[in-house]
Amino acid sequence: GQPFLRAFLLAEHTGCPQIPDMLANTRTTLSNPVVRLLTWNMPFHAEHHAWAAVPFHNLPRAHQQAGGRITHLARGYVEVHSSLWRRLKKSI
């Protein structure tokens, strides 16, 4: 399971700046309901960090209330990893 977990965890912070703003230093990855269920809504990771007291089942509502303030928003894990791969290839 570690390869799948690693791919999931890489999407949360990799490529985001190391700054205090939780809505800018963490990525939210939009995902399907099955992934959100199995991961307790952790694809809403920026919201999880910005408002740590929000229970996992309310993270989708926090995402709606955040509006357009989330700096790093991906439309899925394939998009995140494709982007990270392109950045890595440029740096080599």
C-alpha positions as CSV (number, residue, x, y, z in Angstrom):
1,G,0.0,0.0,0.0
2,Q,3.0,2.4,0.5
3,P,3.2,3.4,-3.2
4,F,-0.4,4.5,-3.2
5,L,0.0,6.3,0.1
6,R,3.1,8.0,-1.1
7,A,1.3,9.2,-4.3
8,F,-1.5,10.5,-2.1
9,L,0.7,12.3,0.4
10,L,2.9,13.9,-2.3
11,A,-0.2,15.8,-3.5
12,E,-0.7,17.5,-0.2
13,H,2.3,19.8,0.1
14,T,4.8,19.1,-2.7
15,G,5.5,22.1,-4.9
16,C,3.7,24.5,-2.5
17,P,5.6,27.3,-0.9
18,Q,6.8,27.1,2.7
19,I,5.0,30.1,4.1
20,P,2.6,30.6,7.0
21,D,-0.6,31.0,4.9
22,M,-2.3,27.6,5.2
23,L,-4.5,28.3,2.1
24,A,-1.3,28.8,0.0
25,N,1.1,26.3,1.5
26,T,-1.1,23.3,1.1
27,R,-3.0,21.8,-1.9
28,T,-6.6,20.7,-2.1
29,T,-7.1,18.0,-4.7
30,L,-10.7,17.5,-5.9
31,S,-11.5,13.9,-5.9
32,N,-14.3,11.4,-6.3
33,P,-16.6,10.4,-3.4
34,V,-14.9,7.0,-2.9
35,V,-11.5,8.5,-2.3
36,R,-13.0,11.2,0.0
37,L,-14.7,8.5,2.0
38,L,-11.7,6.3,2.3
39,T,-9.4,9.2,3.3
40,W,-11.8,11.0,5.6
41,N,-12.0,14.0,3.2
42,M,-8.3,14.6,3.4
43,P,-8.2,15.7,-0.3
44,F,-9.6,18.9,1.2
45,H,-6.1,19.4,2.7
46,A,-5.8,23.1,2.6
47,E,-9.1,23.4,4.5
48,H,-7.9,20.8,7.0
49,H,-4.8,22.9,7.8
50,A,-6.4,26.3,7.7
51,W,-9.3,25.3,10.0
52,A,-7.9,22.3,12.0
53,A,-10.9,22.4,14.4
54,V,-13.4,21.5,11.6
55,P,-14.3,17.9,11.8
56,F,-13.5,15.8,8.7
57,H,-17.1,15.4,7.7
58,N,-17.5,19.2,7.4
59,L,-14.4,19.7,5.2
60,P,-16.5,19.8,2.0
61,R,-18.5,22.6,3.5
62,A,-15.3,24.4,4.5
63,H,-14.1,24.1,0.9
64,Q,-17.3,25.8,-0.3
65,Q,-16.9,28.6,2.2
66,A,-13.3,29.1,1.3
67,G,-14.4,30.2,-2.2
68,G,-11.5,31.1,-4.5
69,R,-9.0,31.7,-1.6
70,I,-7.2,28.3,-2.0
71,T,-4.0,28.9,-4.0
72,H,-3.2,25.4,-5.0
73,L,-6.3,23.6,-6.2
74,A,-6.0,20.5,-8.5
75,R,-8.7,18.7,-10.4
76,G,-7.4,15.3,-9.4
77,Y,-4.3,13.3,-8.5
78,V,-3.4,12.7,-12.2
79,E,-3.2,16.4,-12.7
80,V,-1.1,16.9,-9.5
81,H,1.4,14.2,-10.5
82,S,1.6,15.3,-14.1
83,S,2.4,18.8,-13.0
84,L,5.0,17.6,-10.5
85,W,6.6,15.4,-13.1
86,R,6.8,18.3,-15.6
87,R,8.5,20.5,-12.9
88,L,10.9,17.7,-12.1
89,K,11.9,17.2,-15.8
90,K,12.5,21.0,-16.2
91,S,14.8,21.1,-13.2
92,I,17.0,18.2,-14.5
